Structure formats: C-alpha cells, structure tokens
Amino acid sequence: MREFLRQYGAQIARLTFEHVWLTASAMLFAAAIGLPLGILLTRKQGLARPVLAVANVLQTIPSLALFGLLLPVPFLGDRAARLAIVALTGYALLPILRNTYTGIRGVDPVLVDVSNALGMSNLQRLLKVELPLAASVILAGLRTATVTCVGVATIAAAVGAGGLGELIFRGVASVDNGLVLAGAIPAALLALCADGVLGLVEKRLAVRR
C-alpha cells in the first residue's frame, strides 16, 4: 500500500483536484441557470412543462453518449475540459431546476396572500418569504446535483478532460484493479463528503423552517 501511494500519490492528488474543479465549475453554471429559471417557471406556469421536459431528456441521455454528441460542437470539441463542464452542467440542471420550482410552488398560499396584503413587492415576497421557506427543498436539489456531478465526472476522462476517471479507464485498459480502485475510492469519498456536508446544511435549514 505504501509503495502504491508513493508511486501514485501525487497523481491521485492532481486528478482529485481536477475532479473537484470540473464538478465545482459545472455546479456553479448549473446553479446560475437552474435557480433563476426555476423561479421564472413559478411565475410563468405555461413554460414549466416544456422546460422541465427538456431537462428530463438531458438527464436520460447516457453520459458517454452525451460527451460524444458534444464533440463536434464548435467551441466545445477542441477543449475537453470545456466540453466536460457543459455536459456535467446539463446533468446537474434537472435536480436544481425541479427542486427550485417545486419548493417555491410548495409555499403555503396563505403566507403568499399575507405577504401581498402587507404590500410586499414580488421581489420582497420572493426574498423574504418564498426562498427562505423553500431553501431546504432547493438545497436538496443542489445536493442531488452535486453527487450526480461527482459520479458522472469520472466519464470525463474518456474525452481527455482529466479527473479521477483517468485512473479508472487506465486500470480497466490494463486490467489493474489497483488503478481502478485508486480512481473509484477517492471519487466515492468525494461524493460522500459532498452529500454529508450538504445534508447537514439541509437539516439545519429544515429545522429553522
């Protein structure tokens, strides 16, 4: 074990950093798109079904196939990391979008009526009533999206984007279970850590609610 860590330790650390960077970048873009769009759908009910349907379709495309479909796209295919981040953003979008929409729609209508009676503007109602009450549901979507991203990011190595999947693919190609585990175990630990931290925050928000 010591010999293995001495040989591959630096490489595992570098690929773990790449994995975290890919996941964090994708989550940033997914949150920047999903949160405002989810809020917009609560105001434009007619758009909710088609937009959620498109997000559902993205979620059902096999990850390796999606990476392959994006390869010929201009501006993406020439940069593996860029392509991977776009694909991961697509996979992370549905949980964030759906939970934002569901959380805000699930706010008690009586509280919405009270806020309107108090003369709150739409923005004030959103910031002071709807988002605080929907925060735990929205965070649950972010939690699901993060774990999904960590898992799917291992496939990014197939297009040369790096990450822990690189060790997994090399291990499979050389029939080396040690290399496979060297990539799979840190990826699993990353997913568990992200899920645990966000789970604690979600519970705290649920208690405050």
Backbone as CSV, one residue per row, in Angstrom:
resi,resn,N_x,N_y,N_z,CA_x,CA_y,CA_z,C_x,C_y,C_z
1,MET,0.833,-1.208,0.000,0.000,0.000,0.000,0.873,1.266,0.000
2,ARG,1.907,1.251,0.845,2.803,2.407,0.907,3.508,2.615,-0.428
3,GLU,3.921,1.494,-1.025,4.611,1.577,-2.308,3.678,2.128,-3.382
4,PHE,2.422,1.696,-3.317,1.435,2.181,-4.292,1.211,3.679,-4.124
5,LEU,1.045,4.136,-2.885,0.838,5.564,-2.622,2.068,6.378,-2.992
6,ARG,3.238,5.812,-2.774,4.470,6.510,-3.151,4.547,6.681,-4.669
7,GLN,4.043,5.674,-5.370,4.112,5.711,-6.825,3.008,6.572,-7.443
8,TYR,1.811,6.482,-6.871,0.660,7.146,-7.495,0.059,8.275,-6.657
9,GLY,0.598,8.524,-5.461,0.000,9.513,-4.569,-0.131,10.892,-5.189
10,ALA,0.959,11.379,-5.800,0.928,12.715,-6.403,-0.068,12.773,-7.553
11,GLN,-0.148,11.695,-8.304,-1.074,11.643,-9.435,-2.519,11.623,-8.953
12,ILE,-2.788,10.872,-7.895,-4.144,10.827,-7.329,-4.550,12.207,-6.829
13,ALA,-3.609,12.900,-6.160,-3.908,14.243,-5.649,-4.213,15.209,-6.795
14,ARG,-3.421,15.144,-7.863,-3.644,16.035,-9.008,-4.980,15.756,-9.688
15,LEU,-5.275,14.489,-9.884,-6.529,14.122,-10.559,-7.739,14.415,-9.669
16,THR,-7.552,14.295,-8.353,-8.647,14.660,-7.431,-8.949,16.144,-7.541
17,PHE,-7.891,16.962,-7.611,-8.085,18.407,-7.788,-8.826,18.691,-9.093
18,GLU,-8.422,18.018,-10.177,-9.100,18.207,-11.466,-10.571,17.805,-11.356
19,HIS,-10.834,16.700,-10.656,-12.199,16.207,-10.488,-13.061,17.229,-9.739
20,VAL,-12.499,17.760,-8.662,-13.220,18.768,-7.873,-13.459,20.027,-8.708
21,TRP,-12.453,20.417,-9.495,-12.586,21.615,-10.320,-13.671,21.454,-11.375
22,LEU,-13.710,20.309,-12.035,-14.752,20.045,-13.031,-16.137,20.077,-12.389
23,THR,-16.262,19.406,-11.247,-17.551,19.335,-10.555,-17.998,20.713,-10.076
24,ALA,-17.084,21.451,-9.449,-17.426,22.771,-8.919,-17.808,23.739,-10.038
25,SER,-17.084,23.696,-11.151,-17.391,24.578,-12.276,-18.774,24.268,-12.838
26,ALA,-19.054,22.974,-13.022,-20.356,22.578,-13.554,-21.482,22.964,-12.608
27,MET,-21.269,22.779,-11.303,-22.302,23.130,-10.331,-22.552,24.627,-10.305
28,LEU,-21.489,25.401,-10.466,-21.641,26.863,-10.489,-22.527,27.292,-11.662
29,PHE,-22.241,26.735,-12.845,-23.043,27.071,-14.020,-24.470,26.538,-13.887
30,ALA,-24.614,25.312,-13.377,-25.950,24.721,-13.234,-26.809,25.521,-12.255
31,ALA,-26.198,25.959,-11.146,-26.935,26.764,-10.171,-27.296,28.133,-10.743
32,ALA,-26.349,28.712,-11.498,-26.593,30.031,-12.100,-27.728,29.980,-13.127
33,ILE,-27.916,28.827,-13.764,-29.007,28.665,-14.739,-30.276,28.161,-14.052
34,GLY,-30.130,27.119,-13.235,-31.288,26.431,-12.677,-32.086,27.229,-11.659
35,LEU,-31.395,27.960,-10.778,-32.110,28.710,-9.747,-32.983,29.833,-10.338
36,PRO,-32.411,30.731,-11.168,-33.263,31.784,-11.750,-34.352,31.211,-12.666
37,LEU,-34.012,30.152,-13.421,-35.004,29.580,-14.323,-36.128,28.914,-13.541
38,GLY,-35.788,28.245,-12.444,-36.823,27.644,-11.595,-37.757,28.686,-11.018
39,ILE,-37.187,29.828,-10.607,-38.015,30.930,-10.091,-38.912,31.476,-11.193
40,LEU,-38.330,31.629,-12.398,-39.117,32.140,-13.531,-40.294,31.224,-13.846
41,LEU,-40.091,29.918,-13.765,-41.166,28.969,-14.083,-42.326,29.060,-13.103
42,THR,-42.046,29.469,-11.870,-43.146,29.630,-10.911,-44.004,30.837,-11.258
43,ARG,-43.432,31.759,-12.029,-44.177,32.953,-12.459,-44.806,32.749,-13.832
44,LYS,-44.208,31.883,-14.642,-44.706,31.602,-15.994,-45.080,30.125,-16.074
45,GLN,-46.249,29.780,-15.564,-46.648,28.386,-15.449,-46.706,27.666,-16.798
46,GLY,-47.012,28.398,-17.856,-47.110,27.777,-19.169,-45.790,27.226,-19.677
47,LEU,-44.671,27.778,-19.175,-43.350,27.327,-19.606,-42.844,26.130,-18.807
48,ALA,-43.460,25.872,-17.659,-42.929,24.873,-16.734,-42.832,23.493,-17.366
49,ARG,-43.908,23.028,-17.971,-43.906,21.659,-18.504,-42.877,21.460,-19.613
50,PRO,-42.832,22.313,-20.651,-41.837,22.076,-21.710,-40.391,22.215,-21.235
51,VAL,-40.119,23.190,-20.350,-38.742,23.383,-19.871,-38.292,22.190,-19.024
52,LEU,-39.159,21.728,-18.138,-38.825,20.568,-17.319,-38.685,19.308,-18.172
53,ALA,-39.477,19.230,-19.238,-39.377,18.079,-20.141,-38.017,18.046,-20.829
54,VAL,-37.527,19.217,-21.269,-36.209,19.285,-21.905,-35.122,18.873,-20.908
55,ALA,-35.231,19.360,-19.664,-34.250,18.994,-18.632,-34.294,17.497,-18.348
56,ASN,-35.488,16.918,-18.371,-35.629,15.477,-18.173,-34.956,14.689,-19.284
57,VAL,-35.111,15.169,-20.523,-34.492,14.496,-21.664,-32.974,14.505,-21.526
58,LEU,-32.405,15.644,-21.123,-30.957,15.726,-20.919,-30.483,14.697,-19.885
59,GLN,-31.300,14.515,-18.855,-30.929,13.600,-17.780,-30.935,12.142,-18.233
60,THR,-31.754,11.828,-19.249,-31.877,10.435,-19.677,-30.816,10.018,-20.700
61,ILE,-30.099,10.989,-21.281,-29.065,10.655,-22.265,-27.882,10.005,-21.548
62,PRO,-27.443,8.835,-21.989,-26.263,8.205,-21.354,-25.067,9.155,-21.384
63,SER,-24.329,9.175,-20.297,-23.257,10.166,-20.152,-22.213,10.078,-21.260
64,LEU,-21.771,8.871,-21.580,-20.754,8.728,-22.613,-21.283,9.188,-23.969
65,ALA,-22.568,8.917,-24.221,-23.180,9.350,-25.477,-23.254,10.872,-25.552
66,LEU,-23.568,11.518,-24.423,-23.664,12.977,-24.415,-22.297,13.612,-24.691
67,PHE,-21.254,13.058,-24.084,-19.899,13.563,-24.368,-19.586,13.422,-25.856
68,GLY,-19.976,12.287,-26.432,-19.731,12.063,-27.850,-20.518,13.011,-28.727
69,LEU,-21.774,13.291,-28.358,-22.610,14.203,-29.140,-22.066,15.626,-29.140
70,LEU,-21.397,16.003,-28.043,-20.885,17.369,-27.925,-19.531,17.563,-28.600
71,LEU,-18.858,16.470,-28.917,-17.519,16.577,-29.516,-17.480,17.412,-30.799
72,PRO,-18.473,17.256,-31.732,-18.397,18.040,-32.976,-18.828,19.497,-32.824
73,VAL,-19.362,19.865,-31.646,-19.894,21.218,-31.468,-18.746,22.229,-31.473
74,PRO,-18.829,23.279,-32.308,-17.781,24.308,-32.318,-17.603,24.935,-30.936
75,PHE,-16.382,25.282,-30.616,-16.016,25.928,-29.356,-15.940,24.936,-28.191
76,LEU,-16.565,23.754,-28.350,-16.526,22.762,-27.275,-15.572,21.626,-27.571
77,GLY,-15.668,21.078,-28.780,-14.913,19.885,-29.110,-13.408,20.043,-29.025
78,ASP,-12.915,21.293,-29.197,-11.463,21.489,-29.175,-10.906,21.626,-27.756
79,ARG,-11.762,21.730,-26.753,-11.315,21.837,-25.362,-12.066,20.809,-24.521
80,ALA,-11.376,19.757,-24.100,-12.023,18.656,-23.392,-12.661,19.110,-22.077
81,ALA,-11.954,19.960,-21.319,-12.486,20.419,-20.034,-13.765,21.224,-20.234
82,ARG,-13.764,22.077,-21.262,-14.940,22.886,-21.563,-16.127,21.990,-21.918
83,LEU,-15.868,20.984,-22.738,-16.915,20.040,-23.139,-17.465,19.300,-21.919
84,ALA,-16.562,18.851,-21.050,-16.993,18.116,-19.860,-17.856,18.975,-18.946
85,ILE,-17.470,20.232,-18.770,-18.233,21.124,-17.892,-19.639,21.362,-18.444
86,VAL,-19.751,21.522,-19.767,-21.068,21.715,-20.378,-21.935,20.476,-20.173
87,ALA,-21.356,19.291,-20.396,-22.116,18.050,-20.219,-22.536,17.867,-18.762
88,LEU,-21.636,18.116,-17.826,-21.951,17.979,-16.403,-22.996,18.990,-15.969
89,THR,-22.939,20.185,-16.534,-23.959,21.200,-16.232,-25.335,20.706,-16.638
90,GLY,-25.410,20.067,-17.813,-26.691,19.519,-18.269,-27.239,18.473,-17.319
91,TYR,-26.359,17.613,-16.793,-26.810,16.579,-15.858,-27.219,17.161,-14.503
92,ALA,-26.582,18.233,-14.085,-26.881,18.825,-12.778,-28.107,19.733,-12.819
93,LEU,-28.538,20.097,-14.013,-29.579,21.116,-14.149,-30.933,20.655,-13.626
94,LEU,-31.351,19.427,-13.954,-32.702,18.979,-13.609,-33.000,19.006,-12.111
95,PRO,-32.157,18.418,-11.239,-32.486,18.454,-9.809,-32.601,19.874,-9.261
96,ILE,-31.723,20.765,-9.710,-31.758,22.143,-9.219,-33.018,22.847,-9.715
97,LEU,-33.291,22.711,-11.003,-34.457,23.355,-11.613,-35.747,22.835,-11.006
98,ARG,-35.875,21.518,-10.925,-37.109,20.910,-10.419,-37.349,21.252,-8.954
99,ASN,-36.306,21.192,-8.123,-36.490,21.457,-6.700,-36.749,22.933,-6.425
100,THR,-36.132,23.818,-7.214,-36.418,25.249,-7.053,-37.885,25.525,-7.380
101,TYR,-38.345,24.974,-8.483,-39.743,25.149,-8.897,-40.696,24.539,-7.868
102,THR,-40.417,23.296,-7.457,-41.293,22.597,-6.508,-41.284,23.273,-5.143
103,GLY,-40.106,23.696,-4.696,-40.008,24.327,-3.383,-40.794,25.608,-3.281
104,ILE,-40.674,26.454,-4.287,-41.393,27.734,-4.258,-42.887,27.517,-4.461
105,ARG,-43.246,26.588,-5.342,-44.663,26.284,-5.560,-45.295,25.660,-4.313
106,GLY,-44.461,25.040,-3.463,-44.977,24.387,-2.273,-45.173,25.309,-1.081
107,VAL,-44.812,26.580,-1.216,-45.026,27.536,-0.125,-46.524,27.714,0.100
108,ASP,-46.921,27.725,1.349,-48.338,27.853,1.702,-48.946,29.101,1.048
109,PRO,-50.014,28.936,0.252,-50.651,30.095,-0.399,-51.136,31.155,0.586
110,VAL,-51.457,30.729,1.822,-51.906,31.692,2.834,-50.792,32.686,3.145
111,LEU,-49.553,32.171,3.227,-48.418,33.056,3.505,-48.169,34.010,2.344
112,VAL,-48.380,33.521,1.135,-48.237,34.392,-0.039,-49.294,35.490,0.000
113,ASP,-50.525,35.126,0.359,-51.604,36.122,0.452,-51.308,37.150,1.538
114,VAL,-50.756,36.685,2.664,-50.418,37.604,3.760,-49.347,38.589,3.312
115,SER,-48.328,38.079,2.611,-47.254,38.966,2.139,-47.789,39.983,1.139
116,ASN,-48.731,39.564,0.309,-49.356,40.504,-0.629,-50.173,41.547,0.121
117,ALA,-50.873,41.101,1.167,-51.699,42.019,1.958,-50.835,43.044,2.697
118,LEU,-49.604,42.651,3.026,-48.687,43.567,3.700,-48.048,44.563,2.731
119,GLY,-48.357,44.403,1.455,-47.844,45.338,0.449,-46.457,45.011,-0.065
120,MET,-46.034,43.774,0.109,-44.708,43.388,-0.393,-44.718,43.345,-1.921
121,SER,-43.603,43.749,-2.499,-43.451,43.614,-3.945,-43.130,42.151,-4.263
122,ASN,-43.154,41.804,-5.542,-42.829,40.431,-5.934,-41.423,40.033,-5.484
123,LEU,-40.481,40.963,-5.611,-39.108,40.677,-5.209,-39.008,40.502,-3.702
124,GLN,-39.665,41.349,-2.944,-39.644,41.237,-1.480,-40.270,39.922,-1.030
125,ARG,-41.375,39.541,-1.667,-42.031,38.280,-1.312,-41.120,37.091,-1.608
126,LEU,-40.417,37.185,-2.744,-39.506,36.103,-3.115,-38.367,35.974,-2.104
127,LEU,-37.736,37.101,-1.761,-36.556,37.083,-0.905,-36.881,36.836,0.565
128,LYS,-38.024,37.343,1.032,-38.333,37.281,2.460,-39.277,36.147,2.846
129,VAL,-40.019,35.613,1.875,-40.998,34.578,2.204,-40.718,33.278,1.445
130,GLU,-40.730,33.353,0.123,-40.690,32.120,-0.671,-39.340,31.411,-0.611
131,LEU,-38.242,32.135,-0.870,-36.933,31.482,-0.864,-36.537,30.933,0.513
132,PRO,-36.751,31.690,1.614,-36.423,31.111,2.929,-37.209,29.840,3.232
133,LEU,-38.499,29.805,2.861,-39.310,28.626,3.136,-38.975,27.451,2.207
134,ALA,-38.499,27.767,1.026,-38.166,26.715,0.055,-36.694,26.319,0.106
135,ALA,-35.922,26.951,0.997,-34.464,26.766,0.998,-34.041,25.308,1.164
136,SER,-34.689,24.569,2.079,-34.277,23.180,2.308,-34.561,22.302,1.095
137,VAL,-35.674,22.568,0.408,-36.007,21.796,-0.798,-35.021,22.120,-1.916
138,ILE,-34.696,23.389,-2.071,-33.731,23.806,-3.101,-32.361,23.200,-2.822
139,LEU,-31.957,23.209,-1.543,-30.661,22.644,-1.190,-30.626,21.140,-1.441
140,ALA,-31.767,20.469,-1.259,-31.825,19.031,-1.566,-31.545,18.799,-3.046
141,GLY,-32.026,19.696,-3.901,-31.739,19.597,-5.328,-30.267,19.821,-5.623
142,LEU,-29.671,20.809,-4.962,-28.232,21.060,-5.120,-27.410,19.868,-4.641
143,ARG,-27.868,19.251,-3.581,-27.178,18.072,-3.024,-27.209,16.916,-4.024
144,THR,-28.384,16.645,-4.579,-28.516,15.571,-5.566,-27.666,15.858,-6.801
145,ALA,-27.697,17.118,-7.256,-26.949,17.507,-8.448,-25.439,17.352,-8.220
146,THR,-24.967,17.699,-7.028,-23.538,17.608,-6.727,-23.060,16.164,-6.752
147,VAL,-23.825,15.276,-6.107,-23.449,13.862,-6.088,-23.470,13.288,-7.507
148,THR,-24.480,13.680,-8.291,-24.559,13.227,-9.684,-23.341,13.689,-10.470
149,CYS,-22.965,14.951,-10.274,-21.816,15.528,-10.979,-20.523,14.796,-10.637
150,VAL,-20.320,14.504,-9.370,-19.097,13.812,-8.947,-19.008,12.450,-9.632
151,GLY,-20.141,11.756,-9.715,-20.148,10.448,-10.344,-19.924,10.511,-11.847
152,VAL,-20.654,11.389,-12.511,-20.565,11.469,-13.972,-19.219,12.043,-14.405
153,ALA,-18.603,12.854,-13.556,-17.314,13.463,-13.914,-16.232,12.421,-14.163
154,THR,-16.411,11.204,-13.636,-15.418,10.158,-13.908,-15.400,9.797,-15.399
155,ILE,-16.550,10.008,-16.087,-16.621,9.697,-17.520,-15.880,10.751,-18.340
156,ALA,-15.627,11.914,-17.747,-14.965,12.998,-18.484,-13.586,12.591,-18.981
157,ALA,-12.970,11.638,-18.292,-11.649,11.179,-18.720,-11.701,10.541,-20.108
158,ALA,-12.863,10.066,-20.515,-12.995,9.420,-21.830,-12.745,10.401,-22.968
159,VAL,-12.948,11.705,-22.706,-12.715,12.719,-23.746,-11.466,13.542,-23.436
160,GLY,-10.675,13.063,-22.480,-9.409,13.725,-22.165,-9.517,14.908,-21.234
161,ALA,-10.616,14.986,-20.455,-10.806,16.127,-19.553,-10.139,15.919,-18.201
162,GLY,-9.565,14.753,-17.958,-8.891,14.504,-16.696,-9.843,14.053,-15.612
163,GLY,-9.431,14.203,-14.384,-10.238,13.750,-13.263,-9.901,12.314,-12.889
164,LEU,-10.540,11.831,-11.836,-10.232,10.502,-11.309,-10.614,9.385,-12.261
165,GLY,-11.479,9.671,-13.202,-11.844,8.669,-14.186,-10.658,8.225,-15.021
166,GLU,-9.635,9.070,-15.097,-8.430,8.719,-15.864,-7.776,7.452,-15.295
167,LEU,-7.720,7.377,-13.970,-7.157,6.187,-13.329,-8.047,4.970,-13.562
168,ILE,-9.353,5.196,-13.517,-10.289,4.084,-13.714,-10.153,3.515,-15.119
169,PHE,-10.129,4.390,-16.128,-10.007,3.928,-17.510,-8.662,3.243,-17.751
170,ARG,-7.597,3.791,-17.174,-6.286,3.158,-17.325,-6.252,1.794,-16.651
171,GLY,-6.907,1.710,-15.502,-6.954,0.437,-14.788,-7.740,-0.617,-15.550
172,VAL,-8.850,-0.208,-16.148,-9.653,-1.144,-16.937,-8.872,-1.603,-18.165
173,ALA,-8.200,-0.649,-18.836,-7.445,-0.987,-20.055,-6.295,-1.946,-19.772
174,SER,-5.667,-1.790,-18.594,-4.516,-2.634,-18.263,-4.876,-3.789,-17.324
175,VAL,-6.183,-3.932,-17.056,-6.694,-4.964,-16.138,-5.965,-4.874,-14.788
176,ASP,-5.895,-3.661,-14.269,-5.212,-3.397,-12.997,-6.249,-2.886,-11.994
177,ASN,-6.693,-3.786,-11.114,-7.718,-3.403,-10.135,-7.233,-2.320,-9.174
178,GLY,-5.937,-2.287,-8.925,-5.385,-1.256,-8.037,-5.612,0.133,-8.597
179,LEU,-5.389,0.310,-9.900,-5.616,1.612,-10.525,-7.099,1.961,-10.543
180,VAL,-7.930,0.972,-10.797,-9.381,1.213,-10.795,-9.826,1.716,-9.426
181,LEU,-9.360,1.045,-8.374,-9.725,1.458,-7.017,-9.122,2.807,-6.649
182,ALA,-7.930,3.092,-7.185,-7.279,4.379,-6.906,-8.110,5.541,-7.446
183,GLY,-8.871,5.289,-8.512,-9.760,6.325,-9.031,-11.142,6.262,-8.430
184,ALA,-11.654,5.048,-8.213,-13.031,4.877,-7.741,-13.208,5.278,-6.280
185,ILE,-12.239,4.916,-5.429,-12.388,5.200,-3.995,-12.381,6.708,-3.698
186,PRO,-11.398,7.485,-4.223,-11.461,8.935,-3.977,-12.728,9.579,-4.544
187,ALA,-13.210,9.090,-5.709,-14.439,9.645,-6.289,-15.628,9.370,-5.377
188,ALA,-15.683,8.149,-4.842,-16.769,7.807,-3.920,-16.693,8.631,-2.639
189,LEU,-15.470,8.831,-2.132,-15.292,9.638,-0.920,-15.703,11.097,-1.154
190,LEU,-15.369,11.619,-2.345,-15.786,12.988,-2.681,-17.302,13.106,-2.678
191,ALA,-17.977,12.119,-3.282,-19.436,12.136,-3.332,-20.031,12.051,-1.930
192,LEU,-19.470,11.178,-1.092,-19.971,11.024,0.275,-19.755,12.289,1.100
193,CYS,-18.576,12.903,0.951,-18.281,14.140,1.689,-19.228,15.266,1.270
194,ALA,-19.415,15.428,-0.039,-20.315,16.476,-0.535,-21.728,16.232,-0.052
195,ASP,-22.174,14.975,-0.124,-23.529,14.636,0.326,-23.687,14.886,1.819
196,GLY,-22.668,14.523,2.599,-22.748,14.713,4.040,-22.790,16.171,4.454
197,VAL,-21.919,16.975,3.853,-21.873,18.401,4.202,-23.172,19.096,3.818
198,LEU,-23.626,18.859,2.591,-24.871,19.493,2.142,-26.079,18.937,2.898
199,GLY,-26.001,17.669,3.315,-27.079,17.096,4.117,-27.206,17.782,5.467
200,LEU,-26.066,18.091,6.087,-26.097,18.799,7.371,-26.696,20.199,7.223
201,VAL,-26.286,20.893,6.154,-26.833,22.238,5.909,-28.332,22.149,5.643
202,GLU,-28.741,21.136,4.889,-30.167,20.959,4.581,-30.985,20.720,5.847
203,LYS,-30.446,19.880,6.754,-31.156,19.616,8.011,-31.274,20.882,8.851
204,ARG,-30.216,21.669,8.879,-30.243,22.906,9.657,-31.288,23.870,9.121
205,LEU,-31.350,23.970,7.792,-32.351,24.838,7.174,-33.762,24.319,7.432
206,ALA,-33.932,22.997,7.415,-35.245,22.402,7.653,-35.705,22.687,9.068
207,VAL,-34.777,22.648,10.041,-35.120,22.944,11.445,-35.533,24.402,11.583
208,ARG,-34.765,25.299,10.946,-35.099,26.725,11.037,-36.453,27.026,10.406
209,ARG,-36.758,26.284,9.332,-38.042,26.489,8.662,-39.182,26.146,9.595
